[in-house]
């Protein structure tokens, strides 16, 4: 695979940002292989993502960051420069439903997700055999009602121990406490069906069937303290009709959840998602 640097920028919008950044890269011999920009006219915020062929620029990422820092200060930028040779480390969390976990592990082994799966954490033992067959450490952390704080202290310890860059809730059916959400803000990705708040609670697809819904879907989003209300990364739908049974709706829902979560994770790993308040800019 080619070696790239990714430059991601958010700053107040003004004339000359693209020219200044592009000129800086060109001045160091850099070849821009992909460029995306967006101006939010409502908030006056500018967003940018560049992929730069690393071999063309002739300096390591540390030196490039140091050279770019004066421009970042000049334009009041929130920015990061990542090196694609440093693969993000991901922790997957799961409960008893396997479809999202199985799909992500398949895509990871097939090379579709450019990351290292550092560990899987679960509040059940059900997925141990599957995960360990892939050669991935499996950590069983029960979440008992009277010991939730201790359980999430252990989850946090495990995530920190493997130096995780991203945590994915692949149908992990426990609510993360506010302290964990805050510690890993912008780095925890979740998936849920798109019936909320209409069909909350148990068996949402059966509730939807009883109401005769015509569309089912899924939402991939970042986790915040407010349950299922964080910045949305990706969504999709599947049309259903009166001919379909509750089991059909469950099957369609799983298919949509898998696809949406995989796309959202891939875009996050590729630095394509920029958080903007409680929304996102996605350069997909």
Phi and psi in degrees as GROMACS dihedral restraints (atoms count N, CA, C in turn):
[ dihedral_restraints ]
;  ai    aj    ak    al  type     phi  dphi    fc
    3     4     5     6     1   -67.8    20    10
    4     5     6     7     1   155.0    20    10
    6     7     8     9     1  -103.7    20    10
    7     8     9    10     1   123.2    20    10
    9    10    11    12     1  -126.0    20    10
   10    11    12    13     1   156.9    20    10
   12    13    14    15     1  -106.3    20    10
   13    14    15    16     1   140.9    20    10
   15    16    17    18     1  -115.1    20    10
   16    17    18    19     1   123.7    20    10
   18    19    20    21     1  -107.2    20    10
   19    20    21    22     1   120.8    20    10
   21    22    23    24     1  -121.9    20    10
   22    23    24    25     1   129.9    20    10
   24    25    26    27     1  -134.7    20    10
   25    26    27    28     1   140.8    20    10
   27    28    29    30     1  -134.8    20    10
   28    29    30    31     1   132.2    20    10
   30    31    32    33     1  -162.1    20    10
   31    32    33    34     1   167.4    20    10
   33    34    35    36     1   -59.3    20    10
   34    35    36    37     1   138.2    20    10
   36    37    38    39     1   -75.9    20    10
   37    38    39    40     1   137.4    20    10
   39    40    41    42     1  -161.8    20    10
   40    41    42    43     1   165.4    20    10
   42    43    44    45     1   -69.9    20    10
   43    44    45    46     1   137.4    20    10
   45    46    47    48     1   102.6    20    10
   46    47    48    49     1    -1.0    20    10
   48    49    50    51     1   -65.9    20    10
   49    50    51    52     1   -51.2    20    10
   51    52    53    54     1   -60.8    20    10
   52    53    54    55     1   -43.9    20    10
   54    55    56    57     1   -61.5    20    10
   55    56    57    58     1   -43.0    20    10
   57    58    59    60     1   -67.0    20    10
   58    59    60    61     1   -44.8    20    10
   60    61    62    63     1   -70.1    20    10
   61    62    63    64     1   -45.5    20    10
   63    64    65    66     1   -63.2    20    10
   64    65    66    67     1   -39.8    20    10
   66    67    68    69     1   -64.5    20    10
   67    68    69    70     1   -38.2    20    10
   69    70    71    72     1   -60.7    20    10
   70    71    72    73     1   -46.3    20    10
   72    73    74    75     1   -65.6    20    10
   73    74    75    76     1   -45.6    20    10
   75    76    77    78     1   -63.1    20    10
   76    77    78    79     1   -36.5    20    10
   78    79    80    81     1   -65.1    20    10
   79    80    81    82     1   -21.6    20    10
   81    82    83    84     1  -101.7    20    10
   82    83    84    85     1    14.7    20    10
   84    85    86    87     1    78.6    20    10
   85    86    87    88     1    12.2    20    10
   87    88    89    90     1   -76.8    20    10
   88    89    90    91     1   142.5    20    10
   90    91    92    93     1  -105.3    20    10
   91    92    93    94     1   115.6    20    10
   93    94    95    96     1   -84.3    20    10
   94    95    96    97     1   115.5    20    10
   96    97    98    99     1   -95.7    20    10
   97    98    99   100     1   -18.1    20    10
   99   100   101   102     1  -152.6    20    10
  100   101   102   103     1   134.1    20    10
  102   103   104   105     1  -137.1    20    10
  103   104   105   106     1   133.0    20    10
  105   106   107   108     1  -137.6    20    10
  106   107   108   109     1   138.6    20    10
  108   109   110   111     1  -139.9    20    10
  109   110   111   112     1   152.6    20    10
  111   112   113   114     1  -151.2    20    10
  112   113   114   115     1   133.6    20    10
  114   115   116   117     1  -109.1    20    10
  115   116   117   118     1   123.6    20    10
  117   118   119   120     1   -90.3    20    10
  118   119   120   121     1   103.6    20    10
  120   121   122   123     1   -68.0    20    10
  121   122   123   124     1   -27.1    20    10
  123   124   125   126     1   -71.4    20    10
  124   125   126   127     1   -39.9    20    10
  126   127   128   129     1  -105.2    20    10
  127   128   129   130     1    -7.7    20    10
  129   130   131   132     1    68.5    20    10
  130   131   132   133     1    32.8    20    10
  132   133   134   135     1  -110.2    20    10
  133   134   135   136     1   143.7    20    10
  135   136   137   138     1  -117.1    20    10
  136   137   138   139     1   140.7    20    10
  138   139   140   141     1  -129.4    20    10
  139   140   141   142     1   143.2    20    10
  141   142   143   144     1  -148.3    20    10
  142   143   144   145     1   143.0    20    10
  144   145   146   147     1  -139.2    20    10
  145   146   147   148     1   123.0    20    10
  147   148   149   150     1  -119.7    20    10
  148   149   150   151     1   139.0    20    10
  150   151   152   153     1  -105.8    20    10
  151   152   153   154     1   128.6    20    10
  153   154   155   156     1  -121.6    20    10
  154   155   156   157     1   129.9    20    10
  156   157   158   159     1   -65.2    20    10
  157   158   159   160     1   113.3    20    10
  159   160   161   162     1   -60.9    20    10
  160   161   162   163     1   -40.7    20    10
  162   163   164   165     1   -66.6    20    10
  163   164   165   166     1   -19.4    20    10
  165   166   167   168     1   -80.0    20    10
  166   167   168   169     1   -19.2    20    10
  168   169   170   171     1   -96.1    20    10
  169   170   171   172     1   -17.6    20    10
  171   172   173   174     1    71.6    20    10
  172   173   174   175     1    25.4    20    10
  174   175   176   177     1  -153.3    20    10
  175   176   177   178     1   152.1    20    10
  177   178   179   180     1   -71.1    20    10
  178   179   180   181     1   163.9    20    10
  180   181   182   183     1   -60.9    20    10
  181   182   183   184     1   -34.4    20    10
  183   184   185   186     1   -61.3    20    10
  184   185   186   187     1   -43.5    20    10
  186   187   188   189     1   -68.2    20    10
  187   188   189   190     1   -38.0    20    10
  189   190   191   192     1   -65.7    20    10
  190   191   192   193     1   -40.4    20    10
  192   193   194   195     1   -61.7    20    10
  193   194   195   196     1   -43.5    20    10
  195   196   197   198     1   -63.7    20    10
  196   197   198   199     1   -39.1    20    10
  198   199   200   201     1   -70.7    20    10
  199   200   201   202     1   -31.3    20    10
  201   202   203   204     1   -83.4    20    10
  202   203   204   205     1   -20.1    20    10
  204   205   206   207     1   -53.9    20    10
  205   206   207   208     1   -41.1    20    10
  207   208   209   210     1   -61.3    20    10
  208   209   210   211     1   -36.5    20    10
  210   211   212   213     1   -67.1    20    10
  211   212   213   214     1   -41.6    20    10
  213   214   215   216     1   -59.6    20    10
  214   215   216   217     1   -41.2    20    10
  216   217   218   219     1   -67.3    20    10
  217   218   219   220     1   -40.3    20    10
  219   220   221   222     1   -59.7    20    10
  220   221   222   223     1   -39.6    20    10
  222   223   224   225     1  -101.4    20    10
  223   224   225   226     1     9.4    20    10
  225   226   227   228     1    54.9    20    10
  226   227   228   229     1    50.9    20    10
  228   229   230   231     1   -87.3    20    10
  229   230   231   232     1   140.8    20    10
  231   232   233   234     1   -93.9    20    10
  232   233   234   235     1   121.8    20    10
  234   235   236   237     1  -150.4    20    10
  235   236   237   238     1   162.2    20    10
  237   238   239   240     1  -150.3    20    10
  238   239   240   241     1   149.0    20    10
  240   241   242   243     1  -122.0    20    10
  241   242   243   244     1   119.0    20    10
  243   244   245   246     1  -112.7    20    10
  244   245   246   247     1   153.3    20    10
  246   247   248   249     1  -110.9    20    10
  247   248   249   250     1   120.4    20    10
  249   250   251   252     1   -68.3    20    10
  250   251   252   253     1   -11.3    20    10
  252   253   254   255     1   -75.0    20    10
  253   254   255   256     1   -18.0    20    10
  255   256   257   258     1   -96.8    20    10
  256   257   258   259     1    98.2    20    10
  258   259   260   261     1   -72.8    20    10
  259   260   261   262     1   131.4    20    10
  261   262   263   264     1   -60.6    20    10
  262   263   264   265     1   146.7    20    10
  264   265   266   267     1  -101.3    20    10
  265   266   267   268     1   125.8    20    10
  267   268   269   270     1  -118.3    20    10
  268   269   270   271     1   136.6    20    10
  270   271   272   273     1  -109.0    20    10
  271   272   273   274     1   129.3    20    10
  273   274   275   276     1  -100.9    20    10
  274   275   276   277     1   137.9    20    10
  276   277   278   279     1  -121.6    20    10
  277   278   279   280     1   137.8    20    10
  279   280   281   282     1  -148.2    20    10
  280   281   282   283     1   156.2    20    10
  282   283   284   285     1  -110.7    20    10
  283   284   285   286     1  -109.2    20    10
  285   286   287   288     1  -105.6    20    10
  286   287   288   289     1   -24.1    20    10
  288   289   290   291     1   -82.1    20    10
  289   290   291   292     1   128.5    20    10
  291   292   293   294     1   -99.3    20    10
  292   293   294   295     1   -11.9    20    10
  294   295   296   297     1   -62.0    20    10
  295   296   297   298     1   -42.2    20    10
  297   298   299   300     1   -70.2    20    10
  298   299   300   301     1   -42.1    20    10
  300   301   302   303     1   -61.0    20    10
  301   302   303   304     1   -48.4    20    10
  303   304   305   306     1   -59.2    20    10
  304   305   306   307     1   -43.8    20    10
  306   307   308   309     1   -64.0    20    10
  307   308   309   310     1   -44.0    20    10
  309   310   311   312     1   -65.7    20    10
  310   311   312   313     1   -39.4    20    10
  312   313   314   315     1   -65.7    20    10
  313   314   315   316     1   -38.2    20    10
  315   316   317   318     1   -63.0    20    10
  316   317   318   319     1   -48.2    20    10
  318   319   320   321     1   -63.5    20    10
  319   320   321   322     1   -34.9    20    10
  321   322   323   324     1   -66.7    20    10
  322   323   324   325     1   -47.2    20    10
  324   325   326   327     1   -67.3    20    10
  325   326   327   328     1   -28.1    20    10
  327   328   329   330     1   -81.4    20    10
  328   329   330   331     1    -3.4    20    10
  330   331   332   333     1    84.6    20    10
  331   332   333   334     1    12.7    20    10
  333   334   335   336     1   -80.7    20    10
  334   335   336   337     1   -20.8    20    10
  336   337   338   339     1  -116.8    20    10
  337   338   339   340     1   114.2    20    10
  339   340   341   342     1   -85.1    20    10
  340   341   342   343     1    82.0    20    10
  342   343   344   345     1  -159.0    20    10
  343   344   345   346     1   173.0    20    10
  345   346   347   348     1  -111.0    20    10
  346   347   348   349     1   123.3    20    10
  348   349   350   351     1   -82.1    20    10
  349   350   351   352     1   104.9    20    10
  351   352   353   354     1   -80.6    20    10
  352   353   354   355     1   -29.3    20    10
  354   355   356   357     1  -171.1    20    10
  355   356   357   358     1   161.1    20    10
  357   358   359   360     1  -121.9    20    10
  358   359   360   361     1   132.4    20    10
  360   361   362   363     1  -116.2    20    10
  361   362   363   364     1   134.1    20    10
  363   364   365   366     1  -142.0    20    10
  364   365   366   367     1   151.1    20    10
  366   367   368   369     1   -90.2    20    10
  367   368   369   370     1     7.4    20    10
  369   370   371   372     1  -136.9    20    10
  370   371   372   373     1   164.2    20    10
  372   373   374   375     1   -90.3    20    10
  373   374   375   376     1    -4.5    20    10
  375   376   377   378     1   -58.6    20    10
  376   377   378   379     1   -32.2    20    10
  378   379   380   381     1   -97.9    20    10
  379   380   381   382     1     5.9    20    10
  381   382   383   384     1   -58.0    20    10
  382   383   384   385     1   -49.6    20    10
  384   385   386   387     1   -59.6    20    10
  385   386   387   388     1   -45.2    20    10
  387   388   389   390     1   -60.0    20    10
  388   389   390   391     1   -47.4    20    10
  390   391   392   393     1   -68.4    20    10
  391   392   393   394     1   -45.6    20    10
  393   394   395   396     1   -69.3    20    10
  394   395   396   397     1   -27.3    20    10
  396   397   398   399     1   -60.0    20    10
  397   398   399   400     1   -30.6    20    10
  399   400   401   402     1   -83.8    20    10
  400   401   402   403     1     0.6    20    10
  402   403   404   405     1    77.0    20    10
  403   404   405   406     1    25.1    20    10
  405   406   407   408     1  -109.7    20    10
  406   407   408   409     1   134.4    20    10
  408   409   410   411     1   -61.2    20    10
  409   410   411   412     1   137.7    20    10
  411   412   413   414     1  -118.5    20    10
  412   413   414   415     1   127.6    20    10
  414   415   416   417     1  -119.8    20    10
  415   416   417   418     1   117.1    20    10
  417   418   419   420     1   -91.8    20    10
  418   419   420   421     1   114.1    20    10
  420   421   422   423     1  -123.5    20    10
  421   422   423   424     1    93.1    20    10
  423   424   425   426     1   -61.2    20    10
  424   425   426   427     1   144.4    20    10
  426   427   428   429     1  -115.7    20    10
  427   428   429   430     1    91.1    20    10
  429   430   431   432     1   -88.8    20    10
  430   431   432   433     1   144.5    20    10
  432   433   434   435     1   -52.4    20    10
  433   434   435   436     1   -37.7    20    10
  435   436   437   438     1   -88.2    20    10
  436   437   438   439     1    -2.2    20    10
  438   439   440   441     1  -133.8    20    10
  439   440   441   442     1    31.3    20    10
  441   442   443   444     1   -64.0    20    10
  442   443   444   445     1   -40.8    20    10
  444   445   446   447     1   -61.7    20    10
  445   446   447   448     1   -44.0    20    10
  447   448   449   450     1   -63.9    20    10
  448   449   450   451     1   -38.6    20    10
  450   451   452   453     1   -63.5    20    10
  451   452   453   454     1   -45.8    20    10
  453   454   455   456     1   -77.7    20    10
  454   455   456   457     1   -22.4    20    10
  456   457   458   459     1   -62.9    20    10
  457   458   459   460     1   -40.1    20    10
  459   460   461   462     1   -69.2    20    10
  460   461   462   463     1   -40.9    20    10
  462   463   464   465     1   -57.4    20    10
  463   464   465   466     1   -47.7    20    10
  465   466   467   468     1   -61.3    20    10
  466   467   468   469     1   -41.5    20    10
  468   469   470   471     1   -60.5    20    10
  469   470   471   472     1   -43.6    20    10
  471   472   473   474     1   -66.1    20    10
  472   473   474   475     1   -43.6    20    10
  474   475   476   477     1   -61.2    20    10
  475   476   477   478     1   -43.8    20    10
  477   478   479   480     1   -68.5    20    10
  478   479   480   481     1   -36.4    20    10
  480   481   482   483     1   -64.0    20    10
  481   482   483   484     1   -33.9    20    10
  483   484   485   486     1   -93.3    20    10
  484   485   486   487     1     4.5    20    10
  486   487   488   489     1    55.9    20    10
  487   488   489   490     1    51.4    20    10
  489   490   491   492     1   -70.9    20    10
  490   491   492   493     1   135.8    20    10
  492   493   494   495     1   -90.4    20    10
  493   494   495   496     1   -21.7    20    10
  495   496   497   498     1  -152.2    20    10
  496   497   498   499     1   142.7    20    10
  498   499   500   501     1  -121.4    20    10
  499   500   501   502     1   130.9    20    10
  501   502   503   504     1  -116.6    20    10
  502   503   504   505     1   122.5    20    10
  504   505   506   507     1   -88.2    20    10
  505   506   507   508     1    92.9    20    10
  507   508   509   510     1   -90.2    20    10
  508   509   510   511     1    69.1    20    10
  510   511   512   513     1    67.4    20    10
  511   512   513   514     1    48.4    20    10
  513   514   515   516     1   -88.5    20    10
  514   515   516   517     1   115.4    20    10
  516   517   518   519     1   -97.0    20    10
  517   518   519   520     1    43.3    20    10
  519   520   521   522     1  -130.0    20    10
  520   521   522   523     1   148.5    20    10
  522   523   524   525     1   -88.7    20    10
  523   524   525   526     1   123.0    20    10
  525   526   527   528     1   -70.5    20    10
  526   527   528   529     1   136.0    20    10
  528   529   530   531     1   -68.4    20    10
  529   530   531   532     1   157.9    20    10
  531   532   533   534     1   -54.3    20    10
  532   533   534   535     1   -37.6    20    10
  534   535   536   537     1   -63.2    20    10
  535   536   537   538     1   -38.6    20    10
  537   538   539   540     1   -69.5    20    10
  538   539   540   541     1   -42.5    20    10
  540   541   542   543     1   -58.4    20    10
  541   542   543   544     1   -41.8    20    10
  543   544   545   546     1   -70.3    20    10
  544   545   546   547     1   -40.6    20    10
  546   547   548   549     1   -62.8    20    10
  547   548   549   550     1   -37.9    20    10
  549   550   551   552     1  -112.3    20    10
  550   551   552   553     1    33.6    20    10
  552   553   554   555     1   -56.1    20    10
  553   554   555   556     1   132.5    20    10
  555   556   557   558     1    77.2    20    10
  556   557   558   559     1     5.7    20    10
  558   559   560   561     1  -127.7    20    10
  559   560   561   562     1     2.9    20    10
  561   562   563   564     1  -115.2    20    10
  562   563   564   565     1   123.9    20    10
  564   565   566   567     1  -112.8    20    10
  565   566   567   568     1   136.8    20    10
  567   568   569   570     1  -128.8    20    10
  568   569   570   571     1   164.4    20    10
  570   571   572   573     1  -132.9    20    10
  571   572   573   574     1   139.4    20    10
  573   574   575   576     1  -150.1    20    10
  574   575   576   577     1   159.4    20    10
  576   577   578   579     1   -67.2    20    10
  577   578   579   580     1   155.7    20    10
  579   580   581   582     1   -94.9    20    10
  580   581   582   583     1    24.7    20    10
  582   583   584   585     1   -83.1    20    10
  583   584   585   586     1   -17.6    20    10
  585   586   587   588     1   -62.2    20    10
  586   587   588   589     1   141.4    20    10
  588   589   590   591     1   -90.0    20    10
  589   590   591   592     1     6.4    20    10
  591   592   593   594     1   -62.0    20    10
  592   593   594   595     1   -43.0    20    10
  594   595   596   597     1  -125.3    20    10
  595   596   597   598     1    65.3    20    10
  597   598   599   600     1   -78.6    20    10
  598   599   600   601     1   160.5    20    10
  600   601   602   603     1    92.3    20    10
  601   602   603   604     1  -156.3    20    10
  603   604   605   606     1   -73.9    20    10
  604   605   606   607     1   148.1    20    10
  606   607   608   609     1    48.9    20    10
  607   608   609   610     1    58.4    20    10
  609   610   611   612     1   -62.9    20    10
  610   611   612   613     1   -33.8    20    10
  612   613   614   615     1   -69.7    20    10
  613   614   615   616     1   -33.4    20    10
  615   616   617   618     1   -69.9    20    10
  616   617   618   619     1   -37.7    20    10
  618   619   620   621     1   -62.4    20    10
  619   620   621   622     1   -42.2    20    10
  621   622   623   624     1   -64.8    20    10
  622   623   624   625     1   -38.9    20    10
  624   625   626   627     1   -60.7    20    10
  625   626   627   628     1   -42.7    20    10
  627   628   629   630     1   -64.1    20    10
  628   629   630   631     1   -28.0    20    10
  630   631   632   633     1   -89.3    20    10
  631   632   633   634     1    -7.1    20    10
  633   634   635   636     1    70.3    20    10
  634   635   636   637     1    38.9    20    10
  636   637   638   639     1   -62.8    20    10
  637   638   639   640     1   155.1    20    10
  639   640   641   642     1  -111.1    20    10
  640   641   642   643     1   -13.3    20    10
  642   643   644   645     1  -134.5    20    10
  643   644   645   646     1   134.9    20    10
  645   646   647   648     1  -123.5    20    10
  646   647   648   649     1   156.1    20    10
  648   649   650   651     1  -159.6    20    10
  649   650   651   652     1  -172.6    20    10
  651   652   653   654     1  -147.3    20    10
  652   653   654   655     1   153.0    20    10
  654   655   656   657     1  -128.7    20    10
  655   656   657   658     1   128.8    20    10
  657   658   659   660     1  -105.3    20    10
  658   659   660   661     1   129.3    20    10
  660   661   662   663     1  -151.5    20    10
  661   662   663   664     1   164.0    20    10
  663   664   665   666     1   -78.6    20    10
  664   665   666   667     1   149.2    20    10
  666   667   668   669     1   -87.5    20    10
  667   668   669   670     1   132.6    20    10
  669   670   671   672     1  -129.2    20    10
  670   671   672   673     1   178.4    20    10
  672   673   674   675     1   -62.7    20    10
  673   674   675   676     1   -31.2    20    10
  675   676   677   678     1   -81.2    20    10
  676   677   678   679     1   118.9    20    10
  678   679   680   681     1   -58.2    20    10
  679   680   681   682     1   125.6    20    10
  681   682   683   684     1    56.5    20    10
  682   683   684   685     1    30.2    20    10
  684   685   686   687     1  -127.9    20    10
  685   686   687   688     1    15.4    20    10
  687   688   689   690     1   -77.5    20    10
  688   689   690   691     1   173.6    20    10
  690   691   692   693     1   -54.8    20    10
  691   692   693   694     1   128.8    20    10
  693   694   695   696     1   -81.9    20    10
  694   695   696   697     1   132.6    20    10
  696   697   698   699     1   -97.1    20    10
  697   698   699   700     1   -45.5    20    10
  699   700   701   702     1  -156.1    20    10
  700   701   702   703     1   149.7    20    10
  702   703   704   705     1  -143.0    20    10
  703   704   705   706     1   156.5    20    10
  705   706   707   708     1  -155.7    20    10
  706   707   708   709     1   166.8    20    10
  708   709   710   711     1  -136.4    20    10
  709   710   711   712     1   164.4    20    10
  711   712   713   714     1  -137.6    20    10
  712   713   714   715     1   129.2    20    10
  714   715   716   717     1   -80.3    20    10
  715   716   717   718     1   137.5    20    10
  717   718   719   720     1  -128.2    20    10
  718   719   720   721     1   167.3    20    10
  720   721   722   723     1  -139.4    20    10
  721   722   723   724     1  -178.1    20    10
  723   724   725   726     1   -64.2    20    10
  724   725   726   727     1   -16.2    20    10
  726   727   728   729     1   -77.0    20    10
  727   728   729   730     1   -19.4    20    10
  729   730   731   732     1   -87.9    20    10
  730   731   732   733     1   144.9    20    10
  732   733   734   735     1   -91.7    20    10
  733   734   735   736     1   168.7    20    10
  735   736   737   738     1   -56.8    20    10
  736   737   738   739     1   -36.5    20    10
  738   739   740   741     1   -65.0    20    10
  739   740   741   742     1   -36.1    20    10
  741   742   743   744     1   -62.0    20    10
  742   743   744   745     1   -44.1    20    10
  744   745   746   747     1   -62.8    20    10
  745   746   747   748     1   -39.6    20    10
  747   748   749   750     1   -62.2    20    10
  748   749   750   751     1   -44.1    20    10
  750   751   752   753     1   -64.6    20    10
  751   752   753   754     1   -46.1    20    10
  753   754   755   756     1   -61.3    20    10
  754   755   756   757     1   -40.8    20    10
  756   757   758   759     1   -62.5    20    10
  757   758   759   760     1   -40.6    20    10
  759   760   761   762     1   -63.7    20    10
  760   761   762   763     1   -41.3    20    10
  762   763   764   765     1   -60.5    20    10
  763   764   765   766     1   -44.9    20    10
  765   766   767   768     1   -66.2    20    10
  766   767   768   769     1   -43.2    20    10
  768   769   770   771     1   -58.4    20    10
  769   770   771   772     1   -46.0    20    10
  771   772   773   774     1   -59.1    20    10
  772   773   774   775     1   -49.0    20    10
  774   775   776   777     1   -65.9    20    10
  775   776   777   778     1   -43.2    20    10
  777   778   779   780     1   -66.9    20    10
  778   779   780   781     1   -43.1    20    10
  780   781   782   783     1   -64.3    20    10
  781   782   783   784     1   -42.0    20    10
  783   784   785   786     1   -63.9    20    10
  784   785   786   787     1   -42.6    20    10
  786   787   788   789     1   -65.0    20    10
  787   788   789   790     1   -44.8    20    10
  789   790   791   792     1   -60.7    20    10
  790   791   792   793     1   -43.4    20    10
  792   793   794   795     1   -65.1    20    10
  793   794   795   796     1   -43.6    20    10
  795   796   797   798     1   -61.0    20    10
  796   797   798   799     1   -44.2    20    10
  798   799   800   801     1   -64.0    20    10
  799   800   801   802     1   -37.9    20    10
  801   802   803   804     1   -63.5    20    10
  802   803   804   805     1   -45.8    20    10
  804   805   806   807     1   -63.7    20    10
  805   806   807   808     1   -29.6    20    10
  807   808   809   810     1   -91.9    20    10
  808   809   810   811     1    13.1    20    10
  810   811   812   813     1    58.3    20    10
  811   812   813   814     1    36.9    20    10
  813   814   815   816     1   -96.7    20    10
  814   815   816   817     1    -4.7    20    10
  816   817   818   819     1  -113.7    20    10
  817   818   819   820     1   121.8    20    10
  819   820   821   822     1  -116.1    20    10
  820   821   822   823     1   123.3    20    10
  822   823   824   825     1   -79.4    20    10
  823   824   825   826     1   132.5    20    10
  825   826   827   828     1  -132.6    20    10
  826   827   828   829     1    90.6    20    10
  828   829   830   831     1    65.9    20    10
  829   830   831   832     1  -125.9    20    10
  831   832   833   834     1  -101.7    20    10
  832   833   834   835     1    23.4    20    10
  834   835   836   837     1  -125.5    20    10
  835   836   837   838     1   176.8    20    10
  837   838   839   840     1  -132.9    20    10
  838   839   840   841     1   152.9    20    10
  840   841   842   843     1  -106.3    20    10
  841   842   843   844     1   121.3    20    10
  843   844   845   846     1  -117.6    20    10
  844   845   846   847     1   111.8    20    10
  846   847   848   849     1   -90.5    20    10
  847   848   849   850     1    70.0    20    10
